Every structure is written in structure tokens, then in C-alpha cells.
Amino acid sequence: MAEPILAVAGLRKRFGGLAVTDDVSFSVAEGGIHAVIGPNGAGKTTLIHQLSGTLRPDAGSIRFAGREVTGMGLPRRARLGLARSFQITSVLPGFSVLENAALAVQARSGSSFRFMRPAAGERALNEQAMAALDQVGLGARAGMMAGVLSHGEKRQLELAIALAMRPRLLLLDEPLAGAGPEETERLIGILLGLKRAYTILLVEHDMQAVFALADRISVLVYGRIIATDAPAAIRADPAVRAAYLGEDEVA
Ligand SMILES: Nc1ncnc2c1ncn2[C@@H]1O[C@H](COP(=O)(O)OP(=O)(O)OP(=O)(O)O)[C@@H](O)[C@H]1O
């Protein structure tokens, strides 16, 4: 079997007396969408922070693309291809949609465009930014100020900014949060398109979306992974159903 793109083993994180990540182990195969679900307060966001490198685990290891990254900070992990989509705050409202994506391309490329003549460098930068916008269906909005986009379009731009980093694994923390029904439909369509080209680790509350998108699902409850399996098996798992008692989402 091919080596997983992400392998998490024995990960632990405590906040005071609370084990928020309690011996978490799971791996993500290359290609498709692996979702992490769990009731409120299960520790999903804390897990994402440890995977992206903004929070240091107390114990355990995170291997990405065959490398130990546990002690690395976010910038180094991002350069290796472990990118996280940030919330809307990373969208610069006073810049155009294209400029927002171009800044992300530039951040990834470092000084490589400097070796081109300025006009050629700018053209190459804009082409790559435009390609990222097209992948999320925002090409027609390229010239608009990012600040006037709708909520759903800002989420699309956030995705384009992450894609501009050319990630090998894209971490998405609640990409549908705050989206209305139509925006949700559109975003699900975009994510279905992206999963053909990218490997995505998705944390999401919207169960309909998770079951429409995911190839595999890990269920986190009180900081522990209680199951990792294909969606149909997760849906039928009595322990998973019990964890969601009172929340009718999985049922
Ligand atoms: N910095 C912190 N200090 C202390 N406790 C924290 C801290 N961050 C999170 N927690 C606690 O850890 C637990 C897990 O929080 P986390 O936000 O990771 O869960 P979650 O699964 O993402 O929740 P939700 O689904 O509501 O977003 C919660 O009980 C939370 O109060």
C-alpha cells in the first residue's frame, strides 16, 4: 500500500486537566476527501491547529509526505505542501479578487518571479492566480474588490488563496460555516470538483455535506477517535450513533 500523505500517531494535547486530544491516531491516504466529524467541543479545531502547526502537541507524532513535521511551525509545513485555508479574515477587502489570489501565489513562489522581466513576472503571477480563481468558480469576479463579495464568494476566495499555495494536503476547517442553503450547494459542488485534483482533510459540521463529499470519515469524541471508516460504515456504527444521541445529524 502507498504511504499515507498524513500519518498521525498517539497525538496528545491537554488544556489544564482536560485531554482535548487524547491519543489520536489516524492516517489520510492521498487523493479524495477525508472528513473529521464530532460533536461540539470534541476537539476538532484543536486537532486542526496541531496539524497545521499553530499548536504544539504534548506528545505523539505527525508525519506528512514521509517527513516528521511535529516540531515544525506553520510556515515550514505550508512550504512542504500542508496548507490550511484560513477563515475570511485572510481575505484583504481593499484588494481585488485577483490581487488576493496573486499575493498567495507570490507568497508560495518567494523570489522566483524576480528572475523574469517585471511585465513577464506579473503576467505569470496573474495567470497562476487566475487559474486558482477558475478552480473555485470565481474567475468572473477577478476584477472586483474582495470586500464587496458575498459571504459564499469570500469562502470561495479563501479556497482559491489556499489552492494558490499548491498544497499536497489541504486542511479545511468548516468551509461551509455561515453559508446559506444556496451557497452551501455551490460550495459543495466546488469541493466535489476539487477533490479530483487535491487531497483534502475536511472538518465540517454540516453532516449532509460531509456524507456527500467524504471518501473516509474519522469520528472524534471527547478528544478520542472512536472510528475511521467509509461513510456507509460510519453511518451504521452504533458507537457513532450513540455519540450523536440528541443530535439528529447522523441518524
Ligand atoms: N486554548 C484553550 N484553552 C483551554 N481549553 C481549550 C482551549 N481551546 C479549546 N479548549 C477546549 O477544548 C475542547 C475542544 O475544543 P475545540 O474547539 O477543539 O472543539 P471542536 O470540536 O472544534 O468544537 P466545535 O465543534 O464546537 O467547533 C473544548 O472543551 C474547549 O473548551
The ligand as a Gaussian input file, in Angstrom:
#p B3LYP/6-31G(d) Opt

LIG

0 1
 N       -6.807000      27.326000      24.408000
 C       -7.637000      26.576000      25.145000
 N       -7.557000      26.533000      26.485000
 C       -8.388000      25.771000      27.213000
 N       -9.341000      24.985000      26.705000
 C       -9.482000      24.980000      25.357000
 C       -8.647000      25.773000      24.510000
 N       -9.020000      25.550000      23.226000
 C      -10.038000      24.677000      23.269000
 N      -10.316000      24.323000      24.549000
 C      -11.331000      23.356000      24.980000
 O      -11.062000      22.146000      24.296000
 C      -12.273000      21.498000      23.918000
 C      -12.269000      21.215000      22.435000
 O      -12.356000      22.440000      21.710000
 P      -12.335000      22.518000      20.121000
 O      -12.628000      23.934000      19.761000
 O      -11.094000      21.913000      19.604000
 O      -13.552000      21.582000      19.753000
 P      -14.371000      21.470000      18.396000
 O      -14.621000      20.029000      18.197000
 O      -13.674000      22.202000      17.319000
 O      -15.700000      22.216000      18.794000
 P      -16.815000      22.890000      17.841000
 O      -17.425000      21.771000      17.080000
 O      -17.777000      23.471000      18.848000
 O      -16.129000      23.907000      16.994000
 C      -13.394000      22.393000      24.397000
 O      -13.855000      21.896000      25.632000
 C      -12.737000      23.730000      24.561000
 O      -13.394000      24.476000      25.563000

